[in-house]
Amino acid sequence: MSSSPFPARFSRRVLHRAAVAAVAVLSLHGPAAGAATGPARRRTPLSRDWLFGPSGEGGAPDGALSSVDLPHTAAELSWRQWDPASWERRWLYRKHFESTTEPGLRHYLRFAGALTAARPVLNGHVLPEHAGGYLPFQYEVGDLLRRHNTLDVVVDGSFRPDVPPNHGLDRPSSAVDFWQPAGLYREVELVSVPVVHIADVFARPYDVLAGPGLRVRCELDLGRAATGLRVDAELRRDGTAIGSATTRLPPLPAGRHEVALDMPGLTGVELWSVDAPALHDVVVTLCEQERPVHDHSVRTGFREARFERSGFYLNGERLQLFGLNRHQFHPFAGGAMPARVQRRDAEILRDELNCNMVRCSHYPQHEEFLDACDELGLLVWDEPPGWQYLGGPDWLERAYRDVHDMIVRDRNHPSVVLWGVRLNETPGNAEFYTRTQLLARSLDDSRQTTGAMHGADHGTSDFQHDVFGYNDYSASTARDGTLRPELAPPRDDLPYLVSEAIGTLSGPSRFYRRTDPQDVQQGQALAHARVHDRGRSDQRYAGVLAWAGIDYPSGNGNVFLGVKWPGVVDLFRIPKPGAAMYRAQVDPRRRPVIEPSFYWDLGPPSPVTELGARAAIWSNLERLELYLDGAHHATLAPAREEFPHLPHPPFFADLSTAGDAVELRVDGALGGRVVLSRRFSADRSRDRLSLRLDGEALRSGGIDATRAELRAVDEHGAPRAYVSGAVTLELDGPAVLVGSNPFPLADTGGAGAVWLRSTDGTGTVRLRARHPTLGAAEATLVVGTGAG
């Protein structure tokens, strides 16, 4: 029994604590259809039927523990006011499972992530502790497996000062900008592979624009000496082979061996881009004495991504980066949401907010989120855990390990175009950051590196990486006394990317809640428009990744009720009025948009009594016509003089004389004809409760979930923010509700969500929602063994 070893070329002193070897990548992608040519790996999910309790050190009888499924958060969480004292201790997870130990196979226990540290005990044998919450780790356990197995995992949820991104002993957990609720919050599985197997594959496209080639680097793990080995690699597009390579190997001793194969001059390759994210499968097969014994499949995409001092270039064409930062935490569950829910965030960012890039702030996020980014064409800045602090030698060694493990896990994702190998807003350390730069180069020389600087570091020479990332909270004072975001000039010596802007530091407010005044909510949209317009004014700005995409629980800084509110999307993944600018930045031929940054809701119980002379309506159309109670009110053109560089500026309407008008109608014209019309009603007597599910089907077994969105809306479906009362929920069928019941719709500004998580069994799930004044709504979905 041992932790699976790293290749010898990496420092054992640095990496000996990590149980994540290159073999951890085995579970990223299953073999392509028809790819299994030999005893390929077997994956046994260990997500169901765990026992759980707070005892923390093992020894607790089964009867004293409760039954849970993974992913799981140790503490019970609300959507606000999280208390770190509820999870900062030791927890026990126990799993009883059956296994067979077939001859010729090796077995690995793989954890996709645990916060903050985990020490497994398998059949009474204590395995090394893994400290670090955001990357996979695994152990070779073949010598320990029995027919009937007991796995205890002691999870340490305390704020460990020796583990990134945590700060030192004299700092509380709130010193980090985001809460980190403890638990086995990602998946666990048993991976079985042949004794002689492929541990890792890195498929690296090259010369993409000049005649594409593919270099395939394989890590072989030989549990014994082997002769007559051959490695075959095949490139497939939609199941059809379009390239191949093979190499025969001399007799090799037991251990790790790297093998490289090359496929030059490929034809039939489709380029990966943000608008057409073509993906290819690479299947590598290991043969021994002409018999296939193991195959390993990964996905890749052919694209050339380069940051220059004149901006970012994708496949030789300049692309202005337009994006947001993302935290992965959800209400009620923390990070413990299944794959479907993680993927949904990528869909919101790409399809609803029209972002072409996301920064994974400030830690590696769920693998399924990156898979979704690959499929949707959403570029990624990937970075290891860190936030404004560098610790002592042990801390730095773990941070170095995190850089290694992040790159090995994620380097086959074409969406990833930047490695953030300098931790967010940390002080300079030339020796350490020279090491991380060299490490990134050794693991993947196809991508550039970066790190997010801030404040006075704008002009620093202490920067060891390729692309200068800057968290820019520059501001000036507007005429009304509020802050107005600005951007510092780009540097001339390095490619330059704005990695954060606005948030609650350089925008007009400390909070952006649905219940805040109209000028605050509209001000957020205008602030984001301002920085993106500024970012397009000089091609030296590669783009702007604004802060932030989604609200998140925190105990640091501008916090209200335990939540930070800088997101253009709220905790429940519902766009705020501040998101209207993002929603409008799309080709109108693809999707016409009319999106106000205000609620058409004047007077009690709304605190808004007038909308003023500059009520912002965001649209990608050429002209807007406004009607009040059917009478023409105004013809509007986009404010291009104020936002000369933004593709689709706002339209400003003078609604100061709207008076007692009940209905607002906005018609949008393109090419001389009306292509979209939206109506908004001030008549509250016709308001209703809207209930909508993200998905119509779930997989059975407790490992799948979907969001149920609750909104107060007017008769036309437009949001109504200022409501009273709570929503009572009733659920029937093979699912459980993750969330508050009753749901406090008044506290969340008339919009919120719960999640439905499948249980055992199949059938129809029916969710009924009832509000004292808005009435009732109902939604159904199907739970099945292959659903979703």
Secondary structure as GFF3:
##gff-version 3
##sequence-region A 1 788
A	DSSP	beta_strand	2	3	.	.	.	ID=ss1
A	DSSP	alpha_helix	12	15	.	.	.	ID=ss2
A	DSSP	three_ten_helix	22	27	.	.	.	ID=ss3
A	DSSP	beta_strand	42	45	.	.	.	ID=ss4
A	DSSP	beta_strand	50	53	.	.	.	ID=ss5
A	DSSP	three_ten_helix	62	64	.	.	.	ID=ss6
A	DSSP	beta_strand	66	68	.	.	.	ID=ss7
A	DSSP	three_ten_helix	84	86	.	.	.	ID=ss8
A	DSSP	beta_strand	90	98	.	.	.	ID=ss9
A	DSSP	beta_strand	105	111	.	.	.	ID=ss10
A	DSSP	beta_strand	117	122	.	.	.	ID=ss11
A	DSSP	beta_strand	125	126	.	.	.	ID=ss12
A	DSSP	beta_strand	130	131	.	.	.	ID=ss13
A	DSSP	beta_strand	137	140	.	.	.	ID=ss14
A	DSSP	beta_strand	148	156	.	.	.	ID=ss15
A	DSSP	three_ten_helix	173	175	.	.	.	ID=ss16
A	DSSP	beta_strand	188	194	.	.	.	ID=ss17
A	DSSP	beta_strand	196	206	.	.	.	ID=ss18
A	DSSP	beta_strand	213	222	.	.	.	ID=ss19
A	DSSP	beta_strand	229	237	.	.	.	ID=ss20
A	DSSP	beta_strand	240	248	.	.	.	ID=ss21
A	DSSP	beta_strand	255	263	.	.	.	ID=ss22
A	DSSP	beta_strand	280	288	.	.	.	ID=ss23
A	DSSP	beta_strand	291	300	.	.	.	ID=ss24
A	DSSP	beta_strand	305	308	.	.	.	ID=ss25
A	DSSP	beta_strand	311	314	.	.	.	ID=ss26
A	DSSP	beta_strand	317	318	.	.	.	ID=ss27
A	DSSP	beta_strand	321	326	.	.	.	ID=ss28
A	DSSP	alpha_helix	339	347	.	.	.	ID=ss29
A	DSSP	pi_helix	348	352	.	.	.	ID=ss30
A	DSSP	beta_strand	357	360	.	.	.	ID=ss31
A	DSSP	alpha_helix	367	376	.	.	.	ID=ss32
A	DSSP	beta_strand	379	382	.	.	.	ID=ss33
A	DSSP	alpha_helix	393	410	.	.	.	ID=ss34
A	DSSP	beta_strand	416	422	.	.	.	ID=ss35
A	DSSP	alpha_helix	430	443	.	.	.	ID=ss36
A	DSSP	beta_strand	448	454	.	.	.	ID=ss37
A	DSSP	three_ten_helix	455	459	.	.	.	ID=ss38
A	DSSP	beta_strand	467	472	.	.	.	ID=ss39
A	DSSP	beta_strand	475	477	.	.	.	ID=ss40
A	DSSP	beta_strand	483	485	.	.	.	ID=ss41
A	DSSP	beta_strand	496	501	.	.	.	ID=ss42
A	DSSP	alpha_helix	518	535	.	.	.	ID=ss43
A	DSSP	beta_strand	541	546	.	.	.	ID=ss44
A	DSSP	beta_strand	552	553	.	.	.	ID=ss45
A	DSSP	beta_strand	563	564	.	.	.	ID=ss46
A	DSSP	three_ten_helix	577	579	.	.	.	ID=ss47
A	DSSP	alpha_helix	580	584	.	.	.	ID=ss48
A	DSSP	beta_strand	594	596	.	.	.	ID=ss49
A	DSSP	beta_strand	615	619	.	.	.	ID=ss50
A	DSSP	beta_strand	623	628	.	.	.	ID=ss51
A	DSSP	beta_strand	631	636	.	.	.	ID=ss52
A	DSSP	beta_strand	650	653	.	.	.	ID=ss53
A	DSSP	beta_strand	663	670	.	.	.	ID=ss54
A	DSSP	beta_strand	673	681	.	.	.	ID=ss55
A	DSSP	three_ten_helix	684	686	.	.	.	ID=ss56
A	DSSP	beta_strand	688	693	.	.	.	ID=ss57
A	DSSP	beta_strand	697	699	.	.	.	ID=ss58
A	DSSP	beta_strand	705	713	.	.	.	ID=ss59
A	DSSP	beta_strand	728	732	.	.	.	ID=ss60
A	DSSP	beta_strand	735	738	.	.	.	ID=ss61
A	DSSP	beta_strand	751	758	.	.	.	ID=ss62
A	DSSP	beta_strand	763	771	.	.	.	ID=ss63
A	DSSP	beta_strand	775	784	.	.	.	ID=ss64
###
